[in-house]
């Protein structure tokens, strides 16, 4: 990769970092507002945001597979097939959402009891978010694969701006609680879907393509399993804590979760630039894209994690300046979250690199690590009741840290164990041999 292309890479990455930063600023601005809610309601809201992400696990591979298919659709026939695929998957995702919605409504009482939800409307808004969690990855993957990073970035920005604006109306002006906050998230996600729908209108209008489910599923399944495993590791602990601890104190754990989320906003967008460049290229250019991504992610993430370790109260004071006395109790958790999430996002870079090259041998190991994380949470669960709350929270985040460390170590091994960084042939999928 030449110096000019390197500058172009970081220009694109810089826009996505700026878009994610802008989104993160607006989404972070939501939390100082919501921190004045009853702590139990704030804990419910933060947990339901993670439930929303878990609802998207079936679609975890969709952004990657559409980015991959779009990046390689150079000919008109391939673009027509892409359009047919896009339309078919959107319809199937809608049908799946209807099924999830029906199950959620039937089991609503049990879910509300487990997660300490006092107003069922919060659950209904979360179930509504299930549709956007299935559709947005499809649209964003298409924009990512086309390297339309402007459109991709604005789907992120409108989500953050819309959520902040809706929270001002529903929570501040109308004095809502967790249900209103989740409704605000639903409004912003629907706006992002509308924008992405408009940005992909020309592609969806291409006619004459064909779509066959079986080979497409064979391609998307390893991507879904891989990205779903990463998504599970990044979300399951928050839901676990909400179900195991009194609702009056879970907001303290969620505060640490939010700090980790903030770190990811600086780093994940760089991998979004890398993926289509690797999927659509080869050799030295693809390897340079990976090096640039690792460098940018490690530099940004390492700086943030170091600050969080040296001054753990700083991010809490920034996010929760309207109610600092309560949330500063979470300071001992901040370094643990910061380094765990840094390891997670570095692993995500390497995993996306492997997936873009269709090197799928890592996938069963990612699923095994996710299962091990679930087992780890189950193993510590009996110990938590007899522990002081912050010590118990620290134990949970240490289990998260162990899973993130295993994830990074495994990703490093599968990336560098063969003949070198640029060797993508040794583990090519059967369809590419």
C-alpha positions as CSV (number, residue, x, y, z in Angstrom):
1,X,0.0,0.0,0.0
2,X,1.5,3.4,-1.1
3,X,1.8,6.4,1.2
4,X,-1.1,8.0,-0.6
5,X,-3.3,5.0,-0.2
6,X,-2.3,4.9,3.5
7,X,-3.3,8.5,3.9
8,X,-6.6,7.7,2.1
9,X,-7.2,4.8,4.5
10,X,-6.7,6.9,7.5
11,X,-8.9,9.6,6.0
12,X,-11.7,7.1,5.6
13,X,-11.0,5.7,9.1
14,X,-10.9,9.2,10.5
15,X,-14.4,9.9,9.2
16,X,-15.8,6.8,10.7
17,X,-14.0,7.4,14.0
18,X,-15.4,11.0,13.9
19,X,-18.9,9.6,13.1
20,X,-18.6,7.0,15.9
21,X,-17.2,9.7,18.2
22,X,-20.1,12.0,17.3
23,X,-22.5,9.1,17.8
24,X,-20.8,8.2,21.1
25,X,-20.9,11.8,22.3
26,X,-24.7,12.0,21.8
27,X,-25.2,8.5,23.2
28,X,-23.0,9.3,26.2
29,X,-24.9,12.6,26.6
30,X,-28.0,10.4,27.1
31,X,-26.5,8.8,30.2
32,X,-25.9,12.0,32.3
33,X,-29.5,12.8,31.6
34,X,-30.7,9.3,32.5
35,X,-28.4,9.0,35.6
36,X,-30.9,11.2,37.4
37,X,-33.5,8.5,37.0
38,X,-34.1,6.0,39.8
39,X,-31.0,3.8,39.8
40,X,-33.1,0.7,39.4
41,X,-34.7,2.2,36.2
42,X,-31.3,3.2,34.9
43,X,-30.0,-0.3,35.5
44,X,-33.0,-1.7,33.6
45,X,-32.4,0.7,30.7
46,X,-28.7,-0.2,30.4
47,X,-29.5,-3.9,30.6
48,X,-32.1,-3.7,27.9
49,X,-29.6,-2.0,25.6
50,X,-27.6,-5.2,25.9
51,X,-30.7,-7.3,25.3
52,X,-31.2,-5.3,22.2
53,X,-27.6,-6.3,21.1
54,X,-28.3,-9.9,21.9
55,X,-31.4,-9.8,19.7
56,X,-29.1,-9.0,16.9
57,X,-26.9,-12.1,17.4
58,X,-28.7,-14.0,14.6
59,X,-27.7,-11.1,12.3
60,X,-24.2,-10.8,13.6
61,X,-22.7,-12.1,10.4
62,X,-25.0,-10.2,8.1
63,X,-23.0,-7.0,8.0
64,X,-19.8,-8.9,7.3
65,X,-21.3,-11.1,4.6
66,X,-23.0,-8.2,2.8
67,X,-19.8,-6.2,3.1
68,X,-17.9,-9.2,1.6
69,X,-20.4,-9.8,-1.2
70,X,-20.7,-6.1,-2.1
71,X,-17.0,-5.6,-2.1
72,X,-16.5,-8.5,-4.6
73,X,-19.6,-7.7,-6.8
74,X,-17.7,-6.0,-9.6
75,X,-19.8,-7.1,-12.6
76,X,-23.4,-6.2,-13.4
77,X,-24.6,-9.8,-13.0
78,X,-23.0,-10.0,-9.6
79,X,-24.6,-6.7,-8.6
80,X,-28.0,-8.0,-9.7
81,X,-27.5,-11.1,-7.6
82,X,-26.6,-8.9,-4.7
83,X,-29.8,-6.9,-5.1
84,X,-31.8,-10.1,-5.1
85,X,-30.0,-11.3,-2.0
86,X,-30.6,-8.0,-0.2
87,X,-34.3,-8.1,-0.8
88,X,-34.7,-11.8,0.1
89,X,-32.7,-11.4,3.3
90,X,-34.7,-8.3,4.4
91,X,-37.9,-10.3,4.0
92,X,-36.6,-13.3,5.9
93,X,-35.3,-11.1,8.7
94,X,-38.8,-9.5,9.0
95,X,-40.4,-12.9,9.3
96,X,-37.8,-13.9,11.9
97,X,-38.6,-10.7,13.9
98,X,-42.3,-11.5,13.9
99,X,-41.5,-14.9,15.4
100,X,-39.2,-13.3,18.1
101,X,-41.9,-10.7,18.8
102,X,-44.5,-13.4,19.3
103,X,-42.3,-15.4,21.7
104,X,-41.3,-12.2,23.6
105,X,-44.9,-11.2,24.1
106,X,-45.9,-14.6,25.3
107,X,-43.0,-14.8,27.7
108,X,-43.2,-11.1,28.7
109,X,-44.1,-11.7,32.3
110,X,-41.2,-14.1,32.9
111,X,-38.8,-11.7,31.2
112,X,-40.0,-8.7,33.2
113,X,-39.6,-10.7,36.4
114,X,-36.1,-11.9,35.6
115,X,-34.8,-8.5,34.5
116,X,-36.7,-6.5,37.1
117,X,-38.6,-4.5,34.5
118,X,-41.4,-2.6,36.2
119,X,-43.1,-1.2,33.1
120,X,-43.7,-3.8,30.3
121,X,-43.6,-1.0,27.7
122,X,-39.8,-1.0,28.1
123,X,-39.8,-4.7,26.9
124,X,-42.1,-3.9,24.0
125,X,-39.8,-1.1,22.8
126,X,-36.8,-3.5,23.1
127,X,-38.7,-6.1,21.0
128,X,-39.4,-3.4,18.4
129,X,-35.6,-2.8,18.3
130,X,-35.2,-6.5,17.3
131,X,-36.3,-5.6,13.8
132,X,-33.8,-2.8,13.4
133,X,-31.0,-5.0,14.8
134,X,-31.7,-7.4,12.0
135,X,-32.1,-4.9,9.2
136,X,-29.4,-2.3,9.9
137,X,-26.5,-4.8,9.6
138,X,-27.7,-5.7,6.1
139,X,-27.8,-2.1,5.0
140,X,-24.6,-1.1,6.8
141,X,-22.8,-4.1,5.4
142,X,-23.9,-3.1,1.9
143,X,-22.7,0.5,2.4
144,X,-19.4,-0.7,3.9
145,X,-18.8,-3.1,1.0
146,X,-19.4,-0.3,-1.5
147,X,-16.9,1.8,0.6
148,X,-19.7,4.4,0.9
149,X,-18.3,5.4,4.3
150,X,-20.2,8.7,4.2
151,X,-23.6,6.9,4.1
152,X,-22.3,4.3,6.6
153,X,-21.2,7.1,9.0
154,X,-24.4,9.0,8.7
155,X,-26.4,5.9,9.7
156,X,-24.4,6.0,12.9
157,X,-24.7,9.7,13.4
158,X,-28.5,9.8,13.0
159,X,-28.8,7.0,15.6
160,X,-26.9,9.0,18.2
161,X,-28.5,12.4,17.4
162,X,-32.0,10.8,17.2
163,X,-31.6,9.0,20.5
164,X,-30.4,12.1,22.3
165,X,-33.2,14.2,20.9
166,X,-35.9,11.7,21.7
167,X,-34.5,11.3,25.3
168,X,-34.8,15.0,25.8
169,X,-38.5,14.9,24.8
170,X,-39.6,11.6,26.4
171,X,-37.5,11.6,29.6
172,X,-36.7,15.2,30.4
173,X,-39.9,17.0,29.2
174,X,-42.3,14.1,29.8
175,X,-40.5,12.7,32.9
176,X,-40.3,9.1,31.5
177,X,-38.2,6.3,32.9
178,X,-36.7,3.2,31.3
179,X,-39.6,2.6,29.0
180,X,-39.3,6.1,27.6
181,X,-35.5,5.8,27.2
182,X,-35.9,2.5,25.2
183,X,-38.6,4.2,23.1
184,X,-36.1,6.9,22.3
185,X,-33.6,4.3,21.2
186,X,-36.3,2.7,19.0
187,X,-37.1,6.1,17.3
188,X,-33.4,6.7,16.5
189,X,-32.9,3.3,15.1
190,X,-35.9,3.6,12.9
191,X,-34.5,6.9,11.6
192,X,-31.2,5.1,10.8
193,X,-33.0,2.4,9.0
194,X,-34.9,5.0,6.9
195,X,-31.6,6.7,6.0
196,X,-29.9,3.4,5.1
197,X,-33.0,2.4,3.0
198,X,-32.6,5.6,1.0
199,X,-28.8,5.3,0.6
200,X,-29.2,1.8,-0.9
201,X,-32.2,2.5,-3.2
202,X,-30.2,2.3,-6.4
203,X,-28.8,-1.1,-5.6
204,X,-32.1,-2.5,-4.5
205,X,-33.6,-1.4,-7.8
206,X,-31.2,-3.6,-9.9
207,X,-33.3,-6.3,-11.5
208,X,-32.6,-9.7,-13.0
209,X,-30.6,-11.3,-10.2
210,X,-31.0,-14.7,-8.6
211,X,-30.7,-15.8,-5.0
212,X,-30.3,-19.3,-3.8
213,X,-30.6,-19.9,0.0
214,X,-28.4,-22.9,0.5
215,X,-25.0,-21.6,-0.8
216,X,-25.7,-18.3,0.7
217,X,-26.4,-19.8,4.2
218,X,-23.2,-21.9,3.8
219,X,-21.3,-18.6,3.4
220,X,-23.1,-16.6,6.1
221,X,-23.2,-19.3,8.8
222,X,-19.5,-19.1,9.7
223,X,-19.6,-15.3,9.7
224,X,-22.7,-15.4,11.9
225,X,-21.2,-17.8,14.4
226,X,-17.9,-15.9,14.6
227,X,-19.4,-12.4,15.0
228,X,-22.2,-13.8,17.1
229,X,-19.7,-15.3,19.5
230,X,-17.9,-11.9,19.8
231,X,-21.2,-10.1,20.3
232,X,-22.2,-12.6,23.0
233,X,-19.0,-12.1,24.9
234,X,-19.5,-8.3,24.8
235,X,-23.1,-8.3,26.1
236,X,-23.9,-11.4,28.2
237,X,-22.3,-10.2,31.4
238,X,-24.6,-7.1,31.7
239,X,-27.7,-9.2,31.3
240,X,-26.3,-11.8,33.8
241,X,-25.7,-9.1,36.4
242,X,-29.2,-7.6,36.0
243,X,-30.7,-11.1,36.6
244,X,-28.5,-11.9,39.6
245,X,-28.3,-8.8,41.7
246,X,-30.8,-6.5,43.4
247,X,-32.0,-3.9,41.0
248,X,-31.0,-1.0,43.3
249,X,-27.3,-1.7,42.7
250,X,-27.0,-3.0,39.2
251,X,-26.6,0.5,37.8
252,X,-23.0,0.5,39.2
253,X,-22.0,-2.4,37.1
254,X,-23.7,-0.9,34.1
255,X,-21.6,2.3,34.6
256,X,-18.5,0.2,34.0
257,X,-20.2,-1.3,30.9
258,X,-20.8,2.2,29.5
259,X,-17.1,3.1,30.0
260,X,-16.1,0.0,28.0
261,X,-18.7,0.9,25.3
262,X,-17.1,4.3,25.0
263,X,-13.7,2.8,24.4
264,X,-15.1,0.6,21.6
265,X,-16.5,3.7,19.9
266,X,-13.0,5.0,19.2
267,X,-11.7,1.7,17.8
268,X,-14.3,-0.4,16.1
269,X,-14.9,1.9,13.1
270,X,-11.3,1.4,11.9
271,X,-12.0,-2.3,11.4
272,X,-15.1,-1.2,9.4
273,X,-12.7,0.5,6.9
274,X,-10.4,-2.5,6.8
275,X,-12.9,-5.3,6.1
276,X,-13.9,-4.3,2.5
277,X,-10.4,-3.4,1.6
278,X,-9.2,-6.9,2.5
279,X,-12.3,-8.6,1.0
280,X,-11.9,-6.8,-2.2
281,X,-8.1,-6.9,-2.5
282,X,-5.3,-9.2,-2.0
283,X,-1.6,-9.5,-1.1
284,X,0.3,-6.5,0.2
285,X,-2.6,-4.1,0.1
286,X,-4.7,-6.3,2.3
287,X,-1.9,-6.9,4.7
288,X,-1.2,-3.2,4.9
289,X,-4.8,-2.5,5.7
290,X,-4.6,-4.9,8.6
291,X,-1.4,-3.3,9.8
292,X,-2.9,0.1,9.7
293,X,-6.0,-1.1,11.5
294,X,-4.0,-2.8,14.3
295,X,-1.8,0.3,14.7
296,X,-4.8,2.6,14.9
297,X,-6.8,0.4,17.2
298,X,-3.9,-0.3,19.6
299,X,-2.8,3.3,19.7
300,X,-6.3,4.8,20.3
301,X,-7.5,2.0,22.6
302,X,-4.3,1.7,24.5
303,X,-4.3,5.4,25.2
304,X,-7.9,5.3,26.5
305,X,-7.3,2.2,28.6
306,X,-4.2,3.8,30.1
307,X,-6.1,6.9,31.1
308,X,-8.9,4.8,32.6
309,X,-6.3,2.9,34.6
310,X,-4.5,6.0,35.9
311,X,-7.6,8.0,36.5
312,X,-10.5,5.6,36.8
313,X,-12.9,8.2,38.1
314,X,-12.4,10.5,35.1
315,X,-14.7,8.8,32.6
316,X,-17.3,8.4,35.4
317,X,-17.2,12.1,36.2
318,X,-17.5,12.9,32.5
319,X,-20.5,10.6,31.8
320,X,-22.3,10.9,35.1
321,X,-21.5,14.5,36.1
322,X,-25.1,15.1,37.1
323,X,-24.9,12.3,39.7
324,X,-21.2,11.7,40.4
325,X,-21.4,10.7,44.1
326,X,-23.4,7.6,43.3
327,X,-21.6,6.4,40.2
328,X,-18.0,7.0,41.4
329,X,-18.5,3.9,43.5
330,X,-17.9,2.0,40.2
331,X,-14.4,3.4,39.8
332,X,-12.7,0.1,40.8
333,X,-14.3,-1.6,37.8
334,X,-13.2,0.9,35.2
335,X,-9.6,-0.4,34.6
336,X,-10.9,-4.0,34.3
337,X,-13.5,-3.0,31.8
338,X,-11.1,-0.8,29.8
339,X,-8.5,-3.5,29.3
340,X,-11.0,-6.2,28.7
341,X,-12.8,-4.2,26.0
342,X,-9.4,-3.2,24.4
343,X,-8.5,-6.9,24.1
344,X,-12.0,-7.5,22.7
345,X,-11.7,-4.9,20.0
346,X,-8.1,-6.0,19.0
347,X,-9.5,-9.5,18.7
348,X,-12.3,-8.2,16.6
349,X,-9.8,-6.6,14.2
350,X,-8.0,-10.0,13.7
351,X,-11.3,-11.9,13.5
352,X,-12.6,-9.6,10.8
353,X,-9.4,-9.9,8.9
354,X,-9.7,-13.7,8.9
355,X,-13.3,-13.6,7.9
356,X,-12.6,-11.1,5.1
357,X,-10.0,-13.6,3.7
358,X,-12.6,-16.4,4.2
359,X,-10.3,-18.2,6.7
360,X,-13.0,-19.9,8.8
361,X,-10.9,-22.4,10.8
362,X,-11.1,-20.0,13.8
363,X,-14.9,-20.1,14.0
364,X,-15.4,-23.3,16.1
365,X,-12.8,-21.9,18.6
366,X,-14.7,-18.6,18.9
367,X,-17.9,-20.5,19.6
368,X,-16.0,-22.6,22.2
369,X,-14.7,-19.4,23.9
370,X,-18.2,-17.9,24.0
371,X,-19.5,-21.1,25.5
372,X,-16.7,-21.1,28.0
373,X,-17.6,-17.5,29.0
374,X,-21.2,-18.7,29.7
375,X,-19.9,-21.6,31.8
376,X,-17.6,-19.2,33.7
377,X,-20.6,-17.0,34.6
378,X,-22.5,-20.0,35.7
379,X,-19.6,-21.2,37.7
380,X,-19.2,-18.0,39.7
381,X,-22.9,-17.5,40.2
382,X,-23.1,-19.4,43.5
383,X,-20.2,-17.4,45.0
384,X,-21.7,-14.0,44.3
385,X,-24.4,-14.1,47.0
386,X,-21.9,-14.1,49.8
387,X,-19.7,-11.4,48.5
388,X,-19.7,-7.6,48.9
389,X,-21.4,-6.2,45.8
390,X,-18.3,-4.4,44.3
391,X,-16.2,-7.5,44.9
392,X,-18.9,-9.6,43.2
393,X,-19.0,-7.2,40.3
394,X,-15.2,-7.3,40.0
395,X,-15.3,-11.1,39.8
396,X,-17.8,-11.0,37.0
397,X,-15.8,-8.5,35.0
398,X,-12.7,-10.7,35.6
399,X,-14.5,-13.6,34.0
400,X,-15.2,-11.2,31.1
401,X,-11.5,-10.2,31.0
402,X,-10.5,-13.9,30.8
403,X,-12.8,-14.5,27.9
404,X,-11.5,-11.4,26.0
405,X,-7.9,-12.5,26.6
406,X,-8.7,-16.0,25.3
407,X,-10.4,-14.4,22.3
408,X,-7.4,-12.2,21.5
409,X,-4.9,-15.0,22.0
410,X,-6.8,-17.3,19.7
411,X,-7.2,-14.6,17.0
412,X,-3.4,-13.9,17.2
413,X,-2.7,-17.6,16.8
414,X,-4.9,-18.1,13.8
415,X,-3.7,-14.9,12.1
416,X,0.1,-15.4,12.4
417,X,0.6,-19.2,12.8
418,X,1.0,-20.0,9.1
419,X,3.3,-18.8,6.5
420,X,2.7,-15.1,7.2
421,X,0.3,-12.2,7.4
422,X,-0.6,-12.3,3.8
423,X,-1.2,-16.1,3.4
424,X,-4.9,-16.5,2.9
425,X,-4.8,-19.6,0.8
426,X,-4.0,-22.1,3.4
427,X,-7.3,-21.8,5.1
428,X,-9.5,-20.8,2.2
429,X,-13.0,-22.0,2.3
430,X,-14.0,-24.9,0.0
431,X,-15.9,-22.5,-2.2
432,X,-12.7,-20.6,-2.9
433,X,-10.3,-23.5,-3.6
